[in-house]
C-alpha cells in the first residue's frame, strides 16, 4: 500500500509586483516570484522544493495563507525526503497560520501515518474532509490508515469515496484492489487493478494484478503482467522472480531458472530466490548448483525449511 502525497496546487495568485524605481528591487521581486513558483509546483523535485520554499519563508515577505502554503509545500518536500520530524514542524506551522487548509492537514496526516501514529493520521484526515468533503486524496489516505489498522471495510468505503470524487485517481483504485485482494475477492481486485493500469500503468499495479491472477490460478495472465513489470523496470527483481515462480509452477523449469538468474543479479539478498532456483536446479539434475543455492538461501535465512529439506534430499550438509 502507498499513501498518496497531497499535491493539490495552491490556488493563490502571486502578489502583483509593483513597479520599483530601482533595478535591484525589481530583480529581487522577480527572484522571489521564481522561488514561489518553484516552491508550489507539483513537478518540483523534493530537494529543489525545500530550497525554494525555504527562500520564500526566509525572505519574510509573505504572511498568512500564502506563508502557510510555503510551509505546507516545504513540509511535503521534507516528507518525501523521509525527514518526518522536520516535516511535522513545518506542517504544524502551516496549520497554525491557516487552520482551514485541508491540504496541510492531509499532508500532516500522511506524516503521522508514516510514523505509525494512525489515530492522529485519521483525525487529521477527518478534519480535512470536514473542511473539504470532496477532497479525494484525504479519503484515499484515510482509507490507507484504516487498512493499516486492519479495518478493511472502512478502508474500502474510503477508497470508494475517493474514486467517487475523483474517478481519475489511479492510486485509489490500486489501494481498493489491494484491500479486496486481502478479502480474497480476486475478481474485484483484478477489476480495480485494471482500472489503475488504464489510468496510470506502473510497476506496482502490474505486480498486484499479477498476484491476483496468480492467486486465482490464471497463471498465463499472471506471467504476462510480470512480463510488463520487466518491460517497465528491467532492473527490478520482482518482475523476474515472480515470473520465474509462474514458470516453475507451469513446469517450464529452464526458463524459470533463467528468470531467477536475472532476479538474483538485481537482488542477491533474497533468500527465496536462491531457494527457488535451487529447487529448479534440483529438478533439472544440477546437484552442485542446487546445493550451492540452498546453502546461500540458508546463509541469508537460516530458518528456511525448504532449503534445509532440499539439502537433506541431496545428501548434503548445511
C-alpha positions as CSV (number, residue, x, y, z in Angstrom):
1,X,0.0,0.0,0.0
2,X,1.1,3.6,-0.6
3,X,-0.2,6.8,0.9
4,X,-0.6,9.3,-1.8
5,X,1.1,12.7,-1.4
6,X,-1.1,15.7,-1.2
7,X,-0.2,17.5,-4.4
8,X,-3.0,19.9,-4.7
9,X,-1.7,23.1,-6.2
10,X,-2.2,26.2,-4.1
11,X,-4.8,28.4,-5.8
12,X,-3.2,31.5,-4.5
13,X,-2.2,34.1,-7.1
14,X,1.3,35.5,-6.7
15,X,1.2,39.1,-5.4
16,X,1.1,41.8,-8.1
17,X,4.6,43.2,-8.4
18,X,4.6,46.9,-8.1
19,X,6.9,48.9,-10.3
20,X,10.1,49.7,-8.5
21,X,12.3,52.6,-9.2
22,X,15.5,50.6,-8.5
23,X,16.6,47.8,-10.8
24,X,17.9,45.9,-7.8
25,X,14.5,45.9,-6.1
26,X,12.8,44.7,-9.3
27,X,15.3,41.9,-9.6
28,X,14.6,40.9,-6.1
29,X,10.9,40.7,-6.8
30,X,11.5,38.5,-9.9
31,X,13.7,36.2,-7.9
32,X,11.1,36.0,-5.2
33,X,8.4,35.1,-7.7
34,X,10.5,32.4,-9.2
35,X,11.2,30.9,-5.8
36,X,7.4,30.9,-5.1
37,X,6.6,29.2,-8.4
38,X,9.3,26.5,-7.8
39,X,8.0,26.1,-4.2
40,X,4.4,25.4,-5.1
41,X,5.0,23.5,-8.4
42,X,3.7,19.9,-8.2
43,X,6.6,18.8,-10.5
44,X,9.4,20.2,-8.5
45,X,11.8,17.5,-7.0
46,X,11.7,17.4,-3.2
47,X,15.2,18.9,-2.8
48,X,14.5,21.8,-5.0
49,X,11.1,22.3,-3.5
50,X,12.6,22.5,0.0
51,X,15.2,25.0,-1.1
52,X,12.7,27.2,-2.9
53,X,10.2,27.2,-0.1
54,X,12.9,28.0,2.4
55,X,13.8,31.0,0.3
56,X,10.2,32.2,0.4
57,X,10.0,31.6,4.2
58,X,13.3,33.2,5.0
59,X,12.6,36.3,2.9
60,X,9.8,37.2,5.4
61,X,7.8,38.9,2.7
62,X,4.8,36.6,2.8
63,X,2.2,36.3,5.6
64,X,-1.0,34.5,6.3
65,X,-2.3,31.8,4.0
66,X,0.4,32.3,1.4
67,X,3.1,31.8,4.0
68,X,1.1,28.7,5.2
69,X,1.4,27.3,1.7
70,X,5.1,27.7,1.7
71,X,5.4,25.8,5.0
72,X,3.0,23.2,3.7
73,X,4.9,22.5,0.5
74,X,8.3,22.5,2.3
75,X,6.7,20.0,4.7
76,X,5.7,17.9,1.7
77,X,9.3,18.0,0.4
78,X,10.7,17.0,3.8
79,X,8.2,14.2,3.9
80,X,9.4,12.9,0.5
81,X,12.9,13.0,1.9
82,X,11.7,11.0,4.9
83,X,12.6,13.8,7.3
84,X,9.4,13.3,9.3
85,X,10.1,15.4,12.4
86,X,11.1,18.4,10.4
87,X,8.1,17.9,8.1
88,X,5.8,17.7,11.1
89,X,7.2,21.0,12.4
90,X,6.5,22.8,9.1
91,X,3.0,21.3,8.7
92,X,2.1,22.3,12.3
93,X,3.2,25.9,11.4
94,X,1.2,25.8,8.2
95,X,-1.9,24.7,10.0
96,X,-1.3,27.4,12.7
97,X,-1.2,30.0,10.0
98,X,-4.2,28.6,8.1
99,X,-6.3,26.2,10.2
100,X,-8.7,25.6,7.2
101,X,-6.0,24.2,4.9
102,X,-7.3,20.7,4.0
103,X,-4.1,20.0,2.1
104,X,-1.9,20.8,5.0
105,X,-4.0,18.6,7.3
106,X,-3.8,15.8,4.8
107,X,-0.1,16.2,4.5
108,X,0.3,16.1,8.3
109,X,-1.9,13.1,8.4
110,X,0.4,11.4,6.0
111,X,3.4,12.1,8.2
112,X,1.6,10.7,11.2
113,X,0.8,7.6,9.1
114,X,4.5,7.2,8.2
115,X,5.3,7.4,11.9
116,X,2.6,4.7,12.5
117,X,0.5,7.1,14.6
118,X,-2.6,6.1,12.7
119,X,-5.2,7.5,15.1
120,X,-3.7,11.0,14.7
121,X,-3.5,10.5,11.0
122,X,-7.2,9.6,10.8
123,X,-8.0,12.6,13.0
124,X,-6.3,14.9,10.5
125,X,-7.9,13.3,7.5
126,X,-11.3,13.6,9.3
127,X,-10.7,17.3,9.7
128,X,-9.5,17.7,6.1
129,X,-12.7,16.0,4.9
130,X,-14.9,18.2,7.2
131,X,-13.3,21.3,5.6
132,X,-13.5,19.9,2.0
133,X,-16.0,17.0,1.8
134,X,-14.9,16.4,-1.9
135,X,-11.2,16.1,-1.2
136,X,-10.4,12.7,-2.8
137,X,-6.8,12.5,-1.6
138,X,-7.9,12.8,2.0
139,X,-10.4,9.9,1.6
140,X,-7.7,7.8,-0.1
141,X,-5.2,8.5,2.7
142,X,-7.7,7.8,5.4
143,X,-8.5,4.6,3.7
144,X,-4.9,3.6,3.8
145,X,-4.8,4.4,7.6
146,X,-7.9,2.2,8.1
147,X,-6.2,-0.5,6.2
148,X,-3.2,-0.1,8.5
149,X,-5.5,-0.6,11.4
150,X,-6.9,-3.8,9.9
151,X,-10.4,-2.4,9.1
152,X,-10.8,-3.4,5.5
153,X,-14.4,-2.5,5.2
154,X,-13.8,1.1,6.3
155,X,-10.7,1.2,4.0
156,X,-12.8,0.1,1.0
157,X,-15.5,2.6,1.8
158,X,-13.0,5.5,1.9
159,X,-11.2,4.3,-1.3
160,X,-14.7,4.2,-3.0
161,X,-15.4,7.7,-1.8
162,X,-12.0,8.9,-3.2
163,X,-12.9,7.3,-6.6
164,X,-16.4,8.9,-6.5
165,X,-14.9,12.4,-6.0
166,X,-12.0,11.8,-8.4
167,X,-12.6,8.9,-10.9
168,X,-9.2,9.5,-12.4
169,X,-7.3,8.9,-9.1
170,X,-5.4,5.8,-10.1
171,X,-3.9,5.1,-6.6
172,X,-7.3,4.8,-5.1
173,X,-8.2,2.0,-7.5
174,X,-4.9,0.3,-6.7
175,X,-5.5,0.7,-2.9
176,X,-9.0,-0.6,-3.1
177,X,-7.9,-3.5,-5.3
178,X,-5.3,-4.4,-2.6
179,X,-8.0,-4.3,0.1
180,X,-10.2,-6.6,-2.0
181,X,-7.3,-9.0,-2.5
182,X,-6.9,-9.2,1.3
183,X,-10.6,-10.1,1.5
184,X,-9.9,-12.8,-1.2
185,X,-12.3,-11.1,-3.6
186,X,-10.0,-11.5,-6.6
187,X,-12.5,-10.6,-9.3
188,X,-13.0,-7.1,-7.8
189,X,-9.3,-6.8,-7.1
190,X,-8.4,-7.5,-10.7
191,X,-11.1,-5.0,-11.9
192,X,-9.6,-2.3,-9.7
193,X,-6.0,-3.0,-10.7
194,X,-7.1,-3.0,-14.3
195,X,-8.7,0.5,-13.8
196,X,-5.5,1.7,-12.2
197,X,-3.4,0.4,-15.1
198,X,-5.6,2.0,-17.6
199,X,-5.2,5.3,-15.8
200,X,-1.6,5.1,-15.0
201,X,0.4,2.0,-15.8
202,X,3.1,1.4,-13.2
203,X,5.1,-1.5,-11.7
204,X,3.1,-1.9,-8.5
205,X,-0.2,-2.1,-10.3
206,X,1.1,-4.8,-12.7
207,X,2.7,-6.7,-9.8
208,X,-0.5,-6.6,-7.7
209,X,-2.7,-7.6,-10.6
210,X,-0.3,-10.4,-11.5
211,X,-0.5,-11.6,-7.9
212,X,-4.3,-11.6,-8.0
213,X,-4.2,-13.6,-11.2
214,X,-1.7,-16.0,-9.7
215,X,-3.9,-16.5,-6.6
216,X,-6.9,-17.2,-8.8
217,X,-4.9,-19.7,-10.8
218,X,-4.8,-17.6,-14.0
219,X,-1.2,-18.3,-14.5
220,X,-0.7,-17.2,-18.1
221,X,-2.3,-13.8,-17.2
222,X,-0.1,-13.5,-14.1
223,X,3.0,-14.3,-16.2
224,X,2.0,-11.6,-18.8
225,X,1.7,-9.0,-16.0
226,X,5.0,-9.8,-14.6
227,X,6.4,-9.5,-18.1
228,X,5.0,-6.0,-18.2
229,X,6.9,-5.3,-15.0
230,X,10.1,-6.4,-16.6
231,X,9.5,-4.1,-19.6
232,X,8.8,-1.1,-17.3
233,X,11.6,-1.8,-14.9
234,X,14.1,-4.4,-16.1
235,X,16.3,-3.9,-13.1
236,X,13.5,-4.6,-10.6
237,X,14.0,-8.1,-9.3
238,X,10.3,-8.5,-8.5
239,X,9.2,-9.0,-12.1
240,X,11.8,-11.6,-12.8
241,X,11.3,-13.7,-9.7
242,X,7.5,-13.5,-9.9
243,X,7.5,-14.7,-13.5
244,X,10.1,-17.3,-12.6
245,X,7.8,-18.7,-10.0
246,X,5.0,-18.9,-12.5
247,X,7.2,-20.7,-15.0
248,X,8.2,-23.2,-12.3
249,X,4.5,-23.8,-11.5
250,X,3.9,-24.5,-15.2
251,X,6.8,-26.9,-15.4
252,X,8.9,-24.5,-17.6
253,X,11.9,-25.1,-15.4
254,X,14.7,-23.9,-17.7
255,X,13.1,-20.6,-18.3
256,X,12.2,-20.4,-14.7
257,X,15.9,-20.7,-13.8
258,X,16.7,-18.0,-16.4
259,X,14.3,-15.7,-14.7
260,X,15.8,-16.4,-11.2
261,X,19.2,-15.8,-12.7
262,X,18.1,-12.2,-13.5
263,X,16.3,-11.8,-10.2
264,X,19.4,-12.7,-8.3
265,X,21.5,-10.4,-10.4
266,X,19.4,-7.4,-9.2
267,X,18.6,-8.6,-5.7
268,X,21.2,-11.1,-4.4
269,X,19.9,-10.7,-0.8
270,X,16.6,-12.5,-1.5
271,X,16.8,-15.9,0.2
272,X,13.6,-17.2,-1.5
273,X,15.0,-16.6,-5.0
274,X,18.1,-18.7,-4.1
275,X,15.9,-21.4,-2.6
276,X,13.5,-21.5,-5.6
277,X,16.4,-21.6,-8.1
278,X,17.8,-24.4,-6.0
279,X,14.6,-26.3,-6.3
280,X,14.6,-25.8,-10.1
281,X,18.2,-26.9,-10.4
282,X,17.5,-30.0,-8.4
283,X,14.6,-30.7,-10.7
284,X,17.0,-30.4,-13.7
285,X,19.5,-32.7,-12.1
286,X,22.1,-29.9,-11.4
287,X,23.0,-31.3,-7.9
288,X,26.1,-29.0,-7.4
289,X,24.1,-25.9,-8.4
290,X,21.2,-26.8,-6.2
291,X,23.4,-27.4,-3.2
292,X,25.1,-24.1,-3.7
293,X,21.8,-22.3,-4.0
294,X,20.3,-23.9,-0.9
295,X,23.3,-23.1,1.2
296,X,23.2,-19.5,0.1
297,X,19.5,-19.3,0.9
298,X,20.2,-20.7,4.4
299,X,23.1,-18.2,4.8
300,X,20.6,-15.4,4.3
301,X,17.7,-17.1,6.1
302,X,18.9,-19.9,8.5
303,X,15.3,-20.9,9.2
304,X,14.2,-21.5,5.6
305,X,12.9,-25.0,6.0
306,X,12.5,-25.8,2.3
307,X,16.2,-25.1,1.7
308,X,17.2,-27.4,4.6
309,X,15.0,-30.1,3.2
310,X,16.5,-29.7,-0.2
311,X,20.0,-30.2,1.2
312,X,18.8,-33.3,3.0
313,X,17.3,-34.8,-0.1
314,X,20.6,-34.2,-1.9
315,X,22.5,-35.8,1.0
316,X,24.5,-32.6,1.6
317,X,25.5,-30.9,4.8
318,X,24.3,-27.4,5.6
